[in-house]
Structure formats: C-alpha cells, structure tokens
Amino acid sequence: MKYEEVNKVLLSEFPMFKVDDDDLELPYVTAGLFVTFILEAYQSKDFETYKKGLQFIEMLHTDDDHKVRELATVGYLESLMGSNIPSSDFGEETKKWWAELNRFWNGEINYIGETNTCK
C-alpha cells in the first residue's frame, strides 16, 4: 500500500470510525484519533474492534512501504504509549517496534530504529 492510501484503507476497514475530512489530509493526526478510537473500544470491552485495530497497526508494520511502516510506529504505536493495554495483544512486528519505542523513551538508544530494523 502507498502512504497516501493508508487513511482510505483505514476508513474502509473501520466504517464506524469517524474523522473530519481536514484530518484525513494529516495521516499522523488521523493515527492519533484512531488510537483514541481503539482505546475507547478496549475500555468499553468491544474487544472485536480493539483487536481489529491492533491487527490494522500490525498490517502497517509489515507493509513494503517504509513511510507506511514509519507511520505505524511513530503515528499509531507511539500514540499508544502510556495506555494500559497489554503489549502481548500486539502482533509480532508491532511488539518489536513497541520494545524499540520503549528503549528510545527510556534513553537506552538514540533514535527509533537503532536496534530494530524493518522486516
């Protein structure tokens, strides 16, 4: 998928996710709004939507396009930092990037991607 197509795919997979047209032009803003959406699903025990949302993030992490993978980590996954969701719910590639984000924010590495490389 191309970076420019992420929001179109997101809306087709999650028609119940509503976002302003202006925000759709800003993939990182949309990512943050979507994370809020899946966190609300988790809190309201809508585990089907929650799991599907995490699977969407995993799909982005395994995409061939570098910009899509970067959006998955910096846009979507980093927006989940500080939430109470268990990292064991993530897909395998997302777990790697979650650990990488934690290493970065703990000051153990200088940049995201220093110890974890994409597929």
Backbone hydrogen bonds, N-H to C=O, Kabsch-Sander energy under -0.5 kcal/mol:
donor,donor_aa,acceptor,acceptor_aa,energy
5,E,2,K,-2.1
6,V,2,K,-0.6
6,V,3,Y,-1.3
9,V,5,E,-2.4
10,L,6,V,-2.9
11,L,7,N,-2.4
12,S,8,K,-1.7
13,E,9,V,-2.3
14,F,10,L,-2.0
17,F,14,F,-2.0
18,K,16,M,-0.6
23,D,20,D,-0.5
24,L,20,D,-1.3
25,E,21,D,-0.6
25,E,22,D,-0.9
26,L,23,D,-1.8
29,V,26,L,-0.7
30,T,23,D,-0.5
30,T,26,L,-2.4
31,A,27,P,-2.2
32,G,28,Y,-1.8
33,L,29,V,-2.2
34,F,30,T,-2.6
35,V,31,A,-2.3
36,T,32,G,-1.8
37,F,33,L,-1.9
38,I,34,F,-2.5
39,L,35,V,-2.4
40,E,36,T,-2.3
41,A,37,F,-1.7
42,Y,38,I,-2.3
43,Q,39,L,-2.6
44,S,40,E,-2.0
45,K,42,Y,-1.4
46,D,41,A,-3.2
47,F,45,K,-1.5
50,Y,46,D,-2.1
51,K,47,F,-2.7
52,K,48,E,-2.2
53,G,49,T,-2.4
54,L,50,Y,-2.1
55,Q,51,K,-2.3
56,F,52,K,-1.9
57,I,53,G,-1.8
58,E,54,L,-2.1
59,M,55,Q,-2.5
60,L,56,F,-2.1
61,H,57,I,-2.1
62,T,58,E,-1.4
63,D,60,L,-1.2
69,R,65,D,-2.1
70,E,66,H,-2.5
71,L,67,K,-2.1
72,A,68,V,-2.1
73,T,69,R,-1.7
74,V,70,E,-3.1
75,G,70,E,-0.6
75,G,71,L,-1.4
76,Y,71,L,-2.0
77,L,72,A,-2.8
78,E,73,T,-2.2
80,L,76,Y,-0.6
80,L,77,L,-1.4
81,M,78,E,-1.0
83,S,80,L,-2.3
89,D,86,P,-2.0
90,F,87,S,-1.7
95,K,91,G,-2.3
96,K,92,E,-1.4
97,W,93,E,-1.7
98,W,94,T,-2.4
99,A,95,K,-2.2
100,E,96,K,-1.8
101,L,97,W,-2.6
102,N,98,W,-2.3
103,R,99,A,-2.4
104,F,100,E,-2.3
105,W,101,L,-2.8
106,N,102,N,-1.7
107,G,104,F,-1.7
108,E,103,R,-2.6
109,I,103,R,-0.9
114,E,111,Y,-1.8
